[in-house]
């Protein structure tokens, strides 16, 4: 029997198109449902009726977790879980959740004001990274190298940020490289190292940075196991920093892009996702 899966997202990107294109050969029917067209509540929206599962891939900072919560309450299988999405949507919540589970994360300070920001720089030193609590794809992440410019950088947070956008993390700069693990279920389906390229210091796959496939690393596997133990099985992009004392979990993306890591490793990620969905729905 062909299982019906709805991709709930604000747009159809490369990853969504690949899943929809490959679905028939993988024993699935996959459709896109615009997350801006739903009005979930006590009554299930007709646009998601009849689907065996919802694959939540909203890029919004808040929609994914809210929609997953309502879908789960209506008895619809959701991937990832609402709890996992809520944790991943907020960098501070994620780090608190992982830290409480013994998963190593970078040192950081929460900056809700200029006084917080100034104290964080005093405690952590320069260079330091300023990043929004809500956000992704490397956007609005700023490397602060110079004390003379630090307060001018924060002017933009105060003057241009609105409410939740002004909540930021300050953390030590740990270098220009990172490891991206694409996790399906509990398995690392693909892993690659990304290095910053050119004038852009950020090592982010979405920015087109240089990359190479990463061989199996027991330490990386142990960290990913710790993440999955805490968040539950699902589809995640787990980003790690490599430090002299070992890897640290920087972020976990609940709706990961995988074009970059797939092109680097040759991994068949749609097949892995289809197998996981079939196992859940068996």
ChimeraX attribute file (.defattr): number of C-alpha atoms within 10 A of each C-alpha:
attribute: neighborCount
match mode: 1-to-1
recipient: residues
	/A:1	5
	/A:2	12
	/A:3	17
	/A:4	16
	/A:5	25
	/A:6	23
	/A:7	24
	/A:8	25
	/A:9	22
	/A:10	19
	/A:11	16
	/A:12	17
	/A:13	10
	/A:14	11
	/A:15	17
	/A:16	20
	/A:17	14
	/A:18	14
	/A:19	21
	/A:20	19
	/A:21	15
	/A:22	17
	/A:23	21
	/A:24	13
	/A:25	10
	/A:26	17
	/A:27	15
	/A:28	20
	/A:29	19
	/A:30	23
	/A:31	20
	/A:32	18
	/A:33	21
	/A:34	16
	/A:35	20
	/A:36	12
	/A:37	11
	/A:38	15
	/A:39	13
	/A:40	17
	/A:41	12
	/A:42	9
	/A:43	9
	/A:44	17
	/A:45	13
	/A:46	10
	/A:47	14
	/A:48	19
	/A:49	11
	/A:50	11
	/A:51	16
	/A:52	17
	/A:53	23
	/A:54	26
	/A:55	24
	/A:56	26
	/A:57	24
	/A:58	22
	/A:59	19
	/A:60	16
	/A:61	16
	/A:62	14
	/A:63	20
	/A:64	26
	/A:65	24
	/A:66	14
	/A:67	23
	/A:68	26
	/A:69	19
	/A:70	17
	/A:71	22
	/A:72	15
	/A:73	14
	/A:74	14
	/A:75	10
	/A:76	19
	/A:77	20
	/A:78	21
	/A:79	23
	/A:80	25
	/A:81	23
	/A:82	22
	/A:83	14
	/A:84	23
	/A:85	29
	/A:86	21
	/A:87	21
	/A:88	24
	/A:89	26
	/A:90	19
	/A:91	22
	/A:92	21
	/A:93	14
	/A:94	24
	/A:95	23
	/A:96	14
	/A:97	17
	/A:98	21
	/A:99	14
	/A:100	11
	/A:101	13
	/A:102	13
	/A:103	19
	/A:104	19
	/A:105	18
	/A:106	19
	/A:107	13
	/A:108	18
	/A:109	20
	/A:110	18
	/A:111	21
	/A:112	17
	/A:113	15
	/A:114	14
	/A:115	9
	/A:116	16
	/A:117	21
	/A:118	16
	/A:119	14
	/A:120	20
	/A:121	21
	/A:122	11
	/A:123	13
	/A:124	16
	/A:125	15
	/A:126	17
	/A:127	16
	/A:128	21
	/A:129	19
	/A:130	26
	/A:131	24
	/A:132	25
	/A:133	22
	/A:134	20
	/A:135	17
	/A:136	21
	/A:137	14
	/A:138	15
	/A:139	13
	/A:140	13
	/A:141	17
	/A:142	16
	/A:143	20
	/A:144	21
	/A:145	14
	/A:146	11
	/A:147	14
	/A:148	9
	/A:149	10
	/A:150	18
	/A:151	15
	/A:152	10
	/A:153	14
	/A:154	17
	/A:155	12
	/A:156	11
	/A:157	21
	/A:158	16
	/A:159	9
	/A:160	11
	/A:161	13
	/A:162	10
	/A:163	9
	/A:164	11
	/A:165	16
	/A:166	21
	/A:167	19
	/A:168	24
	/A:169	23
	/A:170	26
	/A:171	23
	/A:172	21
	/A:173	17
	/A:174	15
	/A:175	15
	/A:176	16
	/A:177	21
	/A:178	26
	/A:179	29
	/A:180	28
	/A:181	26
	/A:182	26
	/A:183	24
	/A:184	23
	/A:185	20
	/A:186	18
	/A:187	17
	/A:188	20
	/A:189	18
	/A:190	24
	/A:191	27
	/A:192	24
	/A:193	25
	/A:194	25
	/A:195	21
	/A:196	20
	/A:197	17
	/A:198	9
	/A:199	6
	/A:200	11
	/A:201	15
	/A:202	23
	/A:203	24
	/A:204	27
	/A:205	24
	/A:206	16
	/A:207	15
	/A:208	13
	/A:209	19
	/A:210	18
	/A:211	25
	/A:212	15
	/A:213	18
	/A:214	16
	/A:215	11
	/A:216	11
	/A:217	9
	/A:218	9
	/A:219	11
	/A:220	21
	/A:221	15
	/A:222	12
	/A:223	19
	/A:224	25
	/A:225	19
	/A:226	17
	/A:227	24
	/A:228	22
	/A:229	13
	/A:230	16
	/A:231	22
	/A:232	16
	/A:233	20
	/A:234	21
	/A:235	26
	/A:236	30
	/A:237	24
	/A:238	24
	/A:239	22
	/A:240	25
	/A:241	21
	/A:242	18
	/A:243	13
	/A:244	6
	/A:245	6
	/A:246	11
	/A:247	19
	/A:248	20
	/A:249	24
	/A:250	19
	/A:251	23
	/A:252	28
	/A:253	21
	/A:254	26
	/A:255	23
	/A:256	20
	/A:257	20
	/A:258	22
	/A:259	15
	/A:260	20
	/A:261	27
	/A:262	18
	/A:263	14
	/A:264	19
	/A:265	17
	/A:266	12
	/A:267	16
	/A:268	12
	/A:269	21
	/A:270	20
	/A:271	15
	/A:272	18
	/A:273	19
	/A:274	20
	/A:275	17
	/A:276	18
	/A:277	23
	/A:278	15
	/A:279	10
	/A:280	13
	/A:281	11
	/A:282	7
